[in-house]
Amino acid sequence: MALTKDQIQQAADLIALTGESPTLAAVRKAVGGGSYTTINEALKEWKAKQQALITPSREPAPDNITKRLNKPQEKGRTHRMIKREEGGGTLPLLPCVARCIAR
């Protein structure tokens, strides 16, 4: 009877649970023989599934957050306007700079 992918991947799961690395030789020994080619193909698929399980997925931000980030801010909230002594005009400053100057 030929080995199935499921048998090979179950053996890899059991080996991994013991803390050992599911190598070709280890999996072949666990299933009691089989073609290295067959085991290698199933083991590659198993490793890809394992990698997909540990790779975090990136979900888009909720719509209300995206809208707030893309919405133009009111001028007064984004920049502080101060009058320049010499020129008489106004100069937009970032809030942190405006706080430092105000001190």
Phi and psi restraints in degrees (value plus and minus 20) as a CYANA .aco file:
   2 ALA   PHI     -98.1   -58.1
   2 ALA   PSI     130.3   170.3
   3 LEU   PHI     -92.9   -52.9
   3 LEU   PSI     125.0   165.0
   4 THR   PHI    -123.8   -83.8
   4 THR   PSI     142.0   182.0
   5 LYS   PHI     -78.8   -38.8
   5 LYS   PSI     -60.3   -20.3
   6 ASP   PHI     -81.7   -41.7
   6 ASP   PSI     -62.4   -22.4
   7 GLN   PHI     -82.1   -42.1
   7 GLN   PSI     -64.0   -24.0
   8 ILE   PHI     -85.4   -45.4
   8 ILE   PSI     -63.2   -23.2
   9 GLN   PHI     -91.3   -51.3
   9 GLN   PSI     -52.4   -12.4
  10 GLN   PHI     -86.5   -46.5
  10 GLN   PSI     -59.6   -19.6
  11 ALA   PHI     -83.8   -43.8
  11 ALA   PSI     -61.1   -21.1
  12 ALA   PHI     -83.0   -43.0
  12 ALA   PSI     -60.2   -20.2
  13 ASP   PHI     -80.3   -40.3
  13 ASP   PSI     -66.2   -26.2
  14 LEU   PHI     -83.8   -43.8
  14 LEU   PSI     -62.3   -22.3
  15 ILE   PHI     -83.4   -43.4
  15 ILE   PSI     -63.5   -23.5
  16 ALA   PHI     -84.1   -44.1
  16 ALA   PSI     -56.5   -16.5
  17 LEU   PHI     -84.5   -44.5
  17 LEU   PSI     -48.5    -8.5
  18 THR   PHI     -99.2   -59.2
  18 THR   PSI     -26.1    13.9
  19 GLY   PHI      73.7   113.7
  19 GLY   PSI     -19.6    20.4
  20 GLU   PHI    -113.6   -73.6
  20 GLU   PSI     143.6   183.6
  21 SER   PHI    -107.1   -67.1
  21 SER   PSI     107.8   147.8
  22 PRO   PHI     -96.0   -56.0
  22 PRO   PSI      61.3   101.3
  23 THR   PHI    -101.8   -61.8
  23 THR   PSI     150.1   190.1
  24 LEU   PHI     -76.5   -36.5
  24 LEU   PSI     -67.3   -27.3
  25 ALA   PHI     -85.1   -45.1
  25 ALA   PSI     -62.0   -22.0
  26 ALA   PHI     -84.8   -44.8
  26 ALA   PSI     -62.4   -22.4
  27 VAL   PHI     -88.1   -48.1
  27 VAL   PSI     -62.0   -22.0
  28 ARG   PHI     -81.0   -41.0
  28 ARG   PSI     -61.2   -21.2
  29 LYS   PHI     -86.1   -46.1
  29 LYS   PSI     -61.2   -21.2
  30 ALA   PHI     -85.6   -45.6
  30 ALA   PSI     -55.4   -15.4
  31 VAL   PHI    -111.1   -71.1
  31 VAL   PSI     -24.9    15.1
  32 GLY   PHI      64.4   104.4
  32 GLY   PSI       7.8    47.8
  33 GLY   PHI     104.2   144.2
  33 GLY   PSI    -186.1  -146.1
  34 GLY   PHI      96.9   136.9
  34 GLY   PSI     144.7   184.7
  35 SER   PHI     -96.1   -56.1
  35 SER   PSI     114.8   154.8
  36 TYR   PHI     -80.9   -40.9
  36 TYR   PSI     -55.0   -15.0
  37 THR   PHI     -83.7   -43.7
  37 THR   PSI     -66.6   -26.6
  38 THR   PHI     -83.1   -43.1
  38 THR   PSI     -65.6   -25.6
  39 ILE   PHI     -85.8   -45.8
  39 ILE   PSI     -61.7   -21.7
  40 ASN   PHI     -80.6   -40.6
  40 ASN   PSI     -64.1   -24.1
  41 GLU   PHI     -82.9   -42.9
  41 GLU   PSI     -65.0   -25.0
  42 ALA   PHI     -88.7   -48.7
  42 ALA   PSI     -55.9   -15.9
  43 LEU   PHI     -89.8   -49.8
  43 LEU   PSI     -56.5   -16.5
  44 LYS   PHI     -81.4   -41.4
  44 LYS   PSI     -63.7   -23.7
  45 GLU   PHI     -84.1   -44.1
  45 GLU   PSI     -61.6   -21.6
  46 TRP   PHI     -81.4   -41.4
  46 TRP   PSI     -64.8   -24.8
  47 LYS   PHI     -84.2   -44.2
  47 LYS   PSI     -58.0   -18.0
  48 ALA   PHI     -84.3   -44.3
  48 ALA   PSI     -60.5   -20.5
  49 LYS   PHI     -84.7   -44.7
  49 LYS   PSI     -60.9   -20.9
  50 GLN   PHI     -83.1   -43.1
  50 GLN   PSI     -62.0   -22.0
  51 GLN   PHI     -83.6   -43.6
  51 GLN   PSI     -60.4   -20.4
  52 ALA   PHI     -84.7   -44.7
  52 ALA   PSI     -51.8   -11.8
  53 LEU   PHI     -90.2   -50.2
  53 LEU   PSI     -53.2   -13.2
  54 ILE   PHI    -113.4   -73.4
  54 ILE   PSI     -32.1     7.9
  55 THR   PHI    -100.4   -60.4
  55 THR   PSI     101.8   141.8
  56 PRO   PHI     -87.9   -47.9
  56 PRO   PSI     122.5   162.5
  57 SER   PHI    -110.8   -70.8
  57 SER   PSI     126.4   166.4
  58 ARG   PHI    -124.6   -84.6
  58 ARG   PSI      96.5   136.5
  59 GLU   PHI    -121.2   -81.2
  59 GLU   PSI     126.2   166.2
  60 PRO   PHI     -86.5   -46.5
  60 PRO   PSI     133.8   173.8
  61 ALA   PHI     -85.2   -45.2
  61 ALA   PSI     131.1   171.1
  62 PRO   PHI     -78.2   -38.2
  62 PRO   PSI     132.7   172.7
  63 ASP   PHI     -75.1   -35.1
  63 ASP   PSI     -62.1   -22.1
  64 ASN   PHI     -84.5   -44.5
  64 ASN   PSI     -53.3   -13.3
  65 ILE   PHI     -90.9   -50.9
  65 ILE   PSI     -65.2   -25.2
  66 THR   PHI     -79.9   -39.9
  66 THR   PSI     -63.0   -23.0
  67 LYS   PHI     -83.1   -43.1
  67 LYS   PSI     -61.2   -21.2
  68 ARG   PHI     -86.7   -46.7
  68 ARG   PSI     -56.3   -16.3
  69 LEU   PHI     -91.9   -51.9
  69 LEU   PSI     -52.1   -12.1
  70 ASN   PHI    -109.9   -69.9
  70 ASN   PSI     -29.9    10.1
  71 LYS   PHI     -96.4   -56.4
  71 LYS   PSI     111.7   151.7
  72 PRO   PHI     -83.3   -43.3
  72 PRO   PSI     113.5   153.5
  73 GLN   PHI    -101.6   -61.6
  73 GLN   PSI     135.8   175.8
  74 GLU   PHI     -85.7   -45.7
  74 GLU   PSI     123.7   163.7
  75 LYS   PHI     -75.5   -35.5
  75 LYS   PSI     -63.6   -23.6
  76 GLY   PHI     -88.6   -48.6
  76 GLY   PSI     -45.7    -5.7
  77 ARG   PHI    -104.2   -64.2
  77 ARG   PSI     -48.8    -8.8
  78 THR   PHI    -104.1   -64.1
  78 THR   PSI     -62.9   -22.9
  79 HIS   PHI    -146.2  -106.2
  79 HIS   PSI     130.7   170.7
  80 ARG   PHI    -119.5   -79.5
  80 ARG   PSI     117.3   157.3
  81 MET   PHI    -125.2   -85.2
  81 MET   PSI     108.6   148.6
  82 ILE   PHI    -145.4  -105.4
  82 ILE   PSI     133.8   173.8
  83 LYS   PHI    -109.9   -69.9
  83 LYS   PSI     114.5   154.5
  84 ARG   PHI    -101.7   -61.7
  84 ARG   PSI     114.5   154.5
  85 GLU   PHI     -80.5   -40.5
  85 GLU   PSI     -69.2   -29.2
  86 GLU   PHI     -95.4   -55.4
  86 GLU   PSI     -68.8   -28.8
  87 GLY   PHI    -103.1   -63.1
  87 GLY   PSI     -42.3    -2.3
  88 GLY   PHI      58.4    98.4
  88 GLY   PSI     -27.6    12.4
  89 GLY   PHI    -107.2   -67.2
  89 GLY   PSI    -191.5  -151.5
  90 THR   PHI    -135.1   -95.1
  90 THR   PSI     131.4   171.4
  91 LEU   PHI    -150.9  -110.9
  91 LEU   PSI     100.2   140.2
  92 PRO   PHI     -93.3   -53.3
  92 PRO   PSI     115.1   155.1
  93 LEU   PHI    -149.7  -109.7
  93 LEU   PSI     130.7   170.7
  94 LEU   PHI     -87.2   -47.2
  94 LEU   PSI     130.8   170.8
  95 PRO   PHI     -73.8   -33.8
  95 PRO   PSI     -59.4   -19.4
  96 CYS   PHI     -86.4   -46.4
  96 CYS   PSI     -56.6   -16.6
  97 VAL   PHI     -88.8   -48.8
  97 VAL   PSI     -61.1   -21.1
  98 ALA   PHI     -82.2   -42.2
  98 ALA   PSI     -59.3   -19.3
  99 ARG   PHI     -84.5   -44.5
  99 ARG   PSI     -62.6   -22.6
 100 CYS   PHI     -83.1   -43.1
 100 CYS   PSI     -60.9   -20.9
 101 ILE   PHI     -88.9   -48.9
 101 ILE   PSI     -56.6   -16.6
 102 ALA   PHI     -87.6   -47.6
 102 ALA   PSI     -40.7    -0.7
